[in-house]
Amino acid sequence: MAKLKAAVIFGGTSREYRLSLASAAEIVKNIPEDRYEIICIGITKKGRWLYFPGGSEEISEGTWELNPDCTSAIISPDPIHRGIITIENGEASFRKIDVAFPVLMGKNGADGSVQGLLDMAGIPYTGCGLLAAASCMDKSHTHMVLDDYGICTADWELITQRELNIIDRRCGEIVEKLRFPLVVKPANSGSNAGTSIALNFEQLIAAVKIAFSNDNKVVVEKYIKGRKLEAAVMGYDTPFSSYIGEIISEGTEYDPNNFCVSSGDNLVIPADIPNDTQNMIRETAVNAYKALGCKGYARIDFFLTDDGRLLLNKIGTSPGLRRSSVYTKLMDHLGMTYPYLLDKILEQAIENAERLY
């Protein structure tokens, strides 16, 4: 049986470039070789697309684009090609792709832009589609959809660029409604860049200006102090959730907006919560996933407050997929080994696409 051609797309122009490379390197190394032929497409920090014929080590080290055999490459939007066009010495050649695995994070990656291109090209791809990716990237859209579905989030307000000329008045209205402390975020950002905590009016004004330097919309949320819980959701028609894990910080107070497990932080699976709470959070995760039209896979972050309130913080449609990543660990707890998980992500993407293209 011929191997399926899987294109792993990594890199990109967002701040999450290095995180993308870290995930892509491990994905390339662990996709089952007996089933897939891997085609690597890297996007440089300046936005250049290159076909990369090298190995995972070059990707993880960040030297991949220096490989002398890299050639210019583009995904053809024409569905007759269903693949990539590589250009070398002025000559164009075509390579068919059976499925694409975008390992892109942040703007121009996890915001629906690449997903829209793949839709036009008629190429099956892993993860969420254009609308879900865009809605989950834009925190104001996420809030609006979840509010409509009765899924609780932190109390919030939106500031648009049109309100910059009345920013003092607008911030005063927000303070009166939400009260300090407040968390100020760019509406569209895959990382915590531009995010600040404001404890007084002067800090709020400064935080809003910082957030506007990262996006043209700003979300202001009520600061939530609580336990940081994680769900990994997977699937299309009948998505399911992992058991709920908890991120625990050792030694220092945990940043309430940072759900990245790094040095000194532990992910405990399952979280030390009652079974009925565990089941309720899993159900809420799946309901949120459905409400926003997610498919493939997503990581969902929650706060659980001391008084028992569950608040959804964020839906990540392009979570890290290293062996040590939160999503991978949660699925491993269900018995899905890393290569098996990657195989299933690709397999389900192809099966889902058969109904669309």
N, C-alpha and C positions, 0 to 999 in steps of 0.2 A: 504494500500500500504506500502511495506517494506521501511524503511528508507535507503538512500544511505550512504555508509560508506566513510566518508571523512577523510583522514589522513592529519593533519596539522603538517608540519615539520618545526622546529624552532631551533634557537641557532646557532651553528657552530663555526668554528675556526677563523673567521675573526674578525677584529676590530669592526665590526657592530653587535657583539653578543647582546649587550643590546638593540639596536634598533630593532633587530629581535624579542627579547622577548616582547618588548613593543607592537609591532604590533600583534604578535601571541596571546597575552593575550586578546586583544580586539576582534580579529577575532574569537577565540574559544567561547567567551562570546556572540557573536552576530550572528553567523551562525544560520539560522532558525532551531530550534530543531524539528519542526514537519516534516522536510524533510531529516535531516542528523543526522547520528550517528557519533560523533567526535572521532577520534583516534589520540592521540597526540604522536608524536615522537620527542624527543629532542636530540640535538647533543651538547655535552659538549664542553667547550673551548679547551679541549685536543683531541676532535674528537670522543669521544665515543658515540655510538647511543643507546638510551634508549627508551623503551616504557614507557610513563608517564600516569598513570591513575588518576592523581589529577586534581585540578581545575585551573582556570585562575589566581587566586590570587597568587598561588605559582609561576606561570610563570612570572607574572609582578614583583614579589618581587625578582626573581632570585634564589629562594630556591627549584625549582622544582626537581633538581637532587638528593636532600636529601630525597625525599619521599621514605619510606622504601619499597614501592610496585613497584618501578621502576625495570624493567628487561631489560636485553640486548635484542636489537632488530636490525634486518637488513632488508633492502628491498631485496627480492630475485630477482636476475637478470633473473631467469628462468621464462618465461612468463606463464608456466603452473600453477605457484602459484598465480601470479597477486596480490601480497600482501606482508605482512611482516612475517618474522620468528622471534618469540620471544623465548628466551632461559632462562629457569629457573631451577635451580638445575640439570643441565645437560640434561634436557628434552626440546626438540624443539616442538613448536606448530605453526600452520599457521593461519593467519587471512587475509581474502580477503579484498581488497580495491577497491572501485569503482572509486575514484578520489583522487588525492593528491594535497595538497595546500602548495607548498614550500614557507615558509616565511623566506627565507635565503638571506643574503646580503653579498656582497663582494666575495673574493676568496673562492673557494670550495662551493659556494652556488648560486650566481647569475652569474657565469661565464660559465655555461653549464655543469659542472661536474655532478650535481645531475640530471639535465634534461636528460643527456645521460643515466644515470642509470635507470631512469623511462621509457625512450624509450625502453631500453633493456627488462625491466620487462613487457612492454605492459600495463602500468598503465596510464590512462589519468591524466593530470596534468594541473594546471592553469599556465598562463603566457607564456612567450616566450620559444621556443625550444632551443636546444643546440647551433646551429650555430648563431642565433640572439643574444642569451645571451652572447656568447663568443665575438662576434663582437662588441657589445655595451660595454662590459667590457673593451676591449682593445681599448684605445683611438686612437691609430694609425690606427687600422682597421676602426673605426668609421669615422675618417677623410677621409681615402681613399675611402670608399664607398660613402660618402656624396659628396666628390669632384667629383667623377665619375658621380653622378646624378645631379650635378649642384646646390646642396644645400650648401649655404655659411656657412663657419665656420671661426674661427680666423686663420690667416696665421700660419703655423706650420712647424716644422722640427722634425725628429726622430733621436735619438742617440741610438745605440745598444752597447752591451757589447764589441763587437769586436773593437769599436772605442775608448775604454778607454785609450789605449796606445797613442792615438793622440788627447786626449780630448781638449787640448788647441787650437790646430788648428781647430778642429771641432767646438768648441764654437765660435772661431773667424769668421768662415764662417757663422754661424747662426746669429751672431750680425750684420754682414755686410748685411745680407739679411733681417732680421726682425726688427732690431733696438730695443733699450730699450724703455720702460720697457717690461720685458718678464715674462711669467708664466711657471714654470717648474714642470712637473707632472710625477709620475710613470705611465707607460702606462696602467698597470693593477692594479687598486685600486678602491674599492667601496666608499672610504671615501676621505677626503682631506689630509690624512696622507702622508707625504713626498712631499707635494706641497708647493712651495715657489715662491715669486715674486723677480725677480732680477732686480736691477737698474743699475748695473755696472758689469764689467767683473769678478771681484773677487767674487761678490755675485752669478754670474751665475755658475762659477766653483763649488762653495760650494753647490749651489742648486742642480746641477746635481748629485753630490756625494750623497746628502741626498736622492734624488729620486731613485738612483741606489740601495740604501740600502733597498728599498721597492719592487723593481722589476728589471728585467734584460733588460728592455727597458725604455727609457725616452722620453717623448714628451715635446717639447718646443713650446709655443704658444705666439703670440703677445698679450700683455695685452690689454683687451677690457674694456673700461669704458662705461657703458650704463645702461639702465633700465633692470631689471631682470624679464622676463616674463615666464609664465608657461602654459603648455598644458597637459591635461590628455587625452590619446588616448585609445580606447577600441575596441575590435572586432577581427574578423578573416578575412573572405572574404571581408567584407565591413566595415572596421574600421571607426570610427568617432572620432572627437575631441570635447572636452569640449570648452566652451568659455575661452578665454585667461585671466589668472589672473596675477597680478603683485605683487612681493615681495617688500615691502617698509620697509626700516630700519629707526628706530627713534633714533635720538640723535647722532649716530656715523656713520662714513663712512662704507658702507657695503662692506664686503669681496666679491670681484667679483667671487670667486670660491665657495662660500658657499651658496647653494640654500636651506638650511634647515631653515624652519621657527621656530624660538625659541623665548625666552623671548625678548620683545622689538621689534619684527618684526611683520609686518602685511601682510596678503595676501588679496589683494583687487580683488574682482570678480564682474563684469568684469573689466579688466584694462581700465584706462581712455585713450583710443586710438580711432581714427576714425573707423567707421564700416568697411571700405574697408581694413584697416590695420588689424583689428581683423580677418576678413575673410581670408586674405592672410596668416596670421600666422597659423590659423587653418588648412588651406590647406597644408602649408609647413610641419606642424607637421605630418599630415597623410601621406604625400609623403615620409618623412624620415622614418616613421614607416614601410611603405611598402618596401622601398629601403633596409632596413636592415633585412627584413624578420620577423619583430616582429609579435606577435599574443597575444591574451588575453588582455594584458593591459601594458601600459608603461607611464612614466612621461617624458616629454621633456622640457628641459630648453633652453631659448633663451636670447640673448642680443639684445636690440634695442638701437642703438647709436643715438646721437643727430642729426647726419646728415641723419638719416632714414635708416641706414643699419640694416638688420636683420641677426643675426649670431646664428646658433645653437651651444649650448655649450655642451649639454650632453643628452643622452637618458638613462634613468634608467629603466631597465626591471624588477627590483624588488623594486619598491618604497615603502616607508612606507605606511602602511594601517591602521593606527589608525584613530579614528574619527577626530582628529585634524590634520591629515596629509594633505599635499598639494593635493595629488591625490584625496583623499576622499572628501575634501572640493570642489574641482572643479566639481566632479561628483554630489555631493549633490546640487550644484547650478543648475544642469540640472534636478533636481527632483528625483534623485536616492538616496533614504535613505540608511543608512549604511547597515542594514540587507539585503535590496533588492540588493545592489551592490554586496555583498559577494555571495548571491544566484546566481546572474547572472554570476559572474566570474566562479563559479563552474559549473553551468548549461551549459554555452557555452564551457567549457573545455571538458565536457562529449560529447556534440554534435559534437565537432570538432574531437574528438578521434574516434568516430564511423566510420569516413571515413578513419582512418589510421590503426586501429588494427583489 
